[in-house]
Amino acid sequence: MSRIRAAFWDPAGKRYGIPTYPWRMAPAHLLTLRQLTAMGLRPGGQGVQAQVLWRSRRYGAPGVRAAYLYDVRFALPKRSPSPRQRAALAKANAARRTCPECGRDAGYVLPRHLGTCLDCAEGVAA
């Protein structure tokens, strides 16, 4: 194991407070939120079980980065919205697309800084 990876190897959690692993060295049952979501799962109220740390040379954000891990054994299936919730979301999204000036559905979410569709905004500017 390289020196950099060894710096992040702390499965007991003595150095970092929670179990910590280097990049790609976490146990298979510990997954990130995105990995759980891809499997159709959610953390289900459990807290962060461990973390993965790695050094980043990314421009604008150099230093040590972290990814938090959750135990897949305690994960629950994702909840699906009820038909009434889906209807409410559809209504809210339709309101975001409807222009208050001309009253038509623009087919896209209206820019907040304009408050109207692009056609109405160009008509006001001209």
C-alpha positions as CSV (number, residue, x, y, z in Angstrom):
1,M,0.0,0.0,0.0
2,S,1.4,3.4,-0.9
3,R,2.1,6.1,1.6
4,I,-0.8,8.2,0.5
5,R,-3.2,5.3,0.7
6,A,-1.8,4.3,4.1
7,A,-2.5,7.8,5.4
8,F,-6.2,7.3,4.9
9,W,-6.4,3.7,6.1
10,D,-8.3,3.8,9.4
11,P,-10.9,1.1,9.6
12,A,-11.2,1.4,13.4
13,G,-12.0,5.1,13.2
14,K,-9.3,6.1,15.8
15,R,-7.7,8.9,13.7
16,Y,-10.7,10.4,11.9
17,G,-13.6,9.5,14.2
18,I,-15.4,7.2,11.8
19,P,-14.0,4.3,9.8
20,T,-12.0,5.7,6.9
21,Y,-10.7,4.0,3.8
22,P,-8.6,5.1,0.8
23,W,-10.0,5.3,-2.7
24,R,-11.5,1.9,-3.9
25,M,-10.6,0.1,-0.7
26,A,-13.9,0.3,1.2
27,P,-15.7,-3.0,2.0
28,A,-18.3,-4.1,-0.6
29,H,-21.3,-3.5,1.8
30,L,-20.5,0.2,2.2
31,L,-21.9,2.4,-0.6
32,T,-22.3,6.1,-1.4
33,L,-25.7,7.7,-1.8
34,R,-25.4,7.7,-5.5
35,Q,-24.7,3.9,-5.5
36,L,-27.7,3.3,-3.2
37,T,-29.9,5.4,-5.5
38,A,-28.8,3.5,-8.5
39,M,-29.9,0.3,-6.8
40,G,-33.2,1.8,-5.9
41,L,-32.4,2.2,-2.2
42,R,-32.2,5.0,0.4
43,P,-30.2,5.1,3.6
44,G,-33.3,4.6,5.7
45,G,-32.4,6.8,8.6
46,Q,-29.0,5.4,9.3
47,G,-26.1,7.8,9.8
48,V,-22.9,7.9,7.9
49,Q,-21.1,4.5,8.6
50,A,-17.7,5.3,7.1
51,Q,-15.9,7.6,4.6
52,V,-13.5,7.4,1.7
53,L,-10.8,10.0,1.6
54,W,-8.5,10.8,-1.3
55,R,-6.2,13.6,-2.4
56,S,-7.5,15.8,-5.1
57,R,-5.6,18.0,-7.5
58,R,-8.7,19.4,-9.0
59,Y,-8.5,23.0,-10.1
60,G,-10.3,25.3,-7.6
61,A,-10.7,22.6,-5.0
62,P,-7.3,21.1,-4.2
63,G,-6.8,19.1,-1.0
64,V,-8.5,16.1,0.6
65,R,-12.0,15.1,-0.6
66,A,-14.4,12.8,1.1
67,A,-17.3,10.5,0.1
68,Y,-19.6,9.3,2.9
69,L,-20.6,5.7,2.9
70,Y,-23.8,3.9,4.1
71,D,-24.4,0.3,4.9
72,V,-26.4,-1.4,2.2
73,R,-27.7,-4.0,4.8
74,F,-29.6,-1.3,6.6
75,A,-30.9,0.5,3.5
76,L,-34.5,0.5,2.6
77,P,-36.3,0.7,-0.7
78,K,-36.9,4.1,-2.2
79,R,-40.4,5.5,-1.6
80,S,-42.5,6.2,-4.6
81,P,-44.8,9.3,-4.7
82,S,-48.5,8.8,-4.5
83,P,-50.7,9.7,-7.4
84,R,-51.8,12.9,-5.7
85,Q,-48.2,13.9,-5.1
86,R,-47.4,13.2,-8.8
87,A,-50.4,15.4,-9.8
88,A,-49.2,18.2,-7.5
89,L,-45.7,18.1,-9.0
90,A,-47.1,18.2,-12.5
91,K,-49.3,21.2,-11.6
92,A,-46.3,23.0,-10.1
93,N,-44.1,22.3,-13.1
94,A,-46.8,23.5,-15.4
95,A,-47.0,26.8,-13.5
96,R,-43.3,27.3,-13.9
97,R,-43.6,26.9,-17.6
98,T,-46.7,29.1,-18.1
99,C,-45.9,32.7,-19.1
100,P,-47.9,35.3,-17.1
101,E,-47.9,37.8,-20.1
102,C,-49.2,35.6,-22.9
103,G,-50.6,32.7,-20.9
104,R,-49.1,29.9,-23.0
105,D,-47.0,27.0,-22.0
106,A,-43.5,27.9,-23.1
107,G,-42.2,24.3,-23.1
108,Y,-39.4,25.2,-20.7
109,V,-39.0,26.7,-17.2
110,L,-39.3,30.4,-17.5
111,P,-36.1,32.4,-16.5
112,R,-36.7,34.0,-13.1
113,H,-34.8,37.1,-14.0
114,L,-37.2,37.8,-16.9
115,G,-40.4,36.5,-15.3
116,T,-41.8,35.9,-18.8
117,C,-41.2,33.7,-21.8
118,L,-38.4,34.6,-24.1
119,D,-40.8,35.8,-26.9
120,C,-42.5,38.2,-24.5
121,A,-39.2,39.4,-23.1
122,E,-37.9,40.2,-26.6
123,G,-41.2,42.1,-27.4
124,V,-40.7,44.2,-24.3
125,A,-37.1,45.0,-25.1
126,A,-37.9,46.0,-28.7
